[in-house]
Amino acid sequence: MSEDDDIILSELDDEELVQQMFDDLYDGLREEIEEGVNILLERGWAPYKILTEALVGGMTIVGADFRDGILFVPEVLLAANAMKGGMAILKPLLAETGAPRVGKMVIGTVKGDIHDIGKNLVSMMMEGAGFEVVDLGINNPVESYLEALEKEQPDILGMSALLTTTMPYMKVVIDTLVEQGKRDDYIVLVGGAPLNEEFGKAIGADAYCRDAAVAVETAKDFVGRRHNQMNA
Amino acid sequence: MSNQTAPLPDAEKLTHEGFSTGSQGRILLIACGALAREILALKEMKGWQHIDLTCLPAILHNSPEKITDAVRASVEKHRPVYETIFVVYADCGTGGQLEKACADLGVDMVAGPHCYSFFEGNAHFALHDDEITAFYLTDFLARQFDAFVWKPLGLDRHPELAAMYFGNYTKLVYQAQTDDPALTAKAKDCADRLGLAFERRFTGYGDLATTLSRWMDKEP
């Protein structure tokens, strides 16, 4: 039995509990995260505070260690799965308590591509940062994107691809937006393992995001600038 | 088809270190380690005694961004020794970078997006628009499934992650280059471990054979 097995989460004070939740997220312990979230709710923490301070705070450490080569994809997936458990408890409560909304994003993996791990991480971290996310799933033709943009009127369109054979499809979507005179209505962010900044620029995206944390920061930055322009 | 008399390099060595037949011929093939057995089998069958083979570590397959520089370095290293060099890689996830490098270097490479395509035949594979939920294994990848798939994805430590990685896949297609019941059983086991339906598709050497033959006809 490890030392951690002896820790009774409910006996920790708030600060210790949040620190322990950081550790548990890092270790991908979903049940412990769910328990931690429930304890903080019982102690009267606002759902948004739990989301940002305990869950997003913990995932930020995971993201930084992934970028630094300390953690690898399997560990990040386990952490994400643990965070998902916490989010599932908080999501309905966030809607009820009126958490602040930073912006709205429509996101999907492009046509011909069924890979969604990166996209799902981005969706989760964007939600954690206060964005409303409409996830179109995988294998999206241009029509799906256009329909969702029309219906949802988001600030941001996010597109993901894992394959070099499918990533050019992002340009098809962007070119269609240009043809229809809608390109400037949205911030277009792209990501995926084979992409790079040069590719993002070449296809006419606003930015390439190398990971979920960068996607969140880039999205906040662009949305902030957009609001400033509208208010100027 | 599976009766090869050429010396077979060890799959572990091909994965992590690469392989070389030594320099005796006028023509050098610089290839992915995942193709060594198949190229040596074709060399034996066709009697191409004038070609040498050097293979880069097959594990580059998992880091395609490193392939172009590795191939370029190998071409530059061997250029002083050989009259002619061919690159036995397809695009292999380099996003056109390898094609550009080969054009710069003045060497031919294999057409197509990857070995799954050229083993089946690029023209035929391109018709598989309906197969985006297929996960492909070749003979080499069936042999080296643990080194290329299971361990790098952390499934040896966390098999529960298989659903997150492969949840959108529906079947594993084993593209068999040879008739080898033991390898077919191994590929079937890979499909079972990933929770995917299994399909065996015999391809032989496909466009690999026709491409090498075309090159050898040009450089008899």
HADDOCK unambig.tbl for C-alpha pairs under 7 A between the chains (distance, minus, plus):
assign (segid A and resid 74 and name CA) (segid B and resid 153 and name CA) 6.14 0.50 0.50
assign (segid A and resid 74 and name CA) (segid B and resid 154 and name CA) 5.45 0.50 0.50
assign (segid A and resid 112 and name CA) (segid B and resid 132 and name CA) 6.17 0.50 0.50
assign (segid A and resid 113 and name CA) (segid B and resid 132 and name CA) 6.80 0.50 0.50
assign (segid A and resid 114 and name CA) (segid B and resid 133 and name CA) 6.89 0.50 0.50
assign (segid A and resid 114 and name CA) (segid B and resid 168 and name CA) 6.15 0.50 0.50
assign (segid A and resid 164 and name CA) (segid B and resid 93 and name CA) 5.59 0.50 0.50
assign (segid A and resid 164 and name CA) (segid B and resid 95 and name CA) 5.17 0.50 0.50
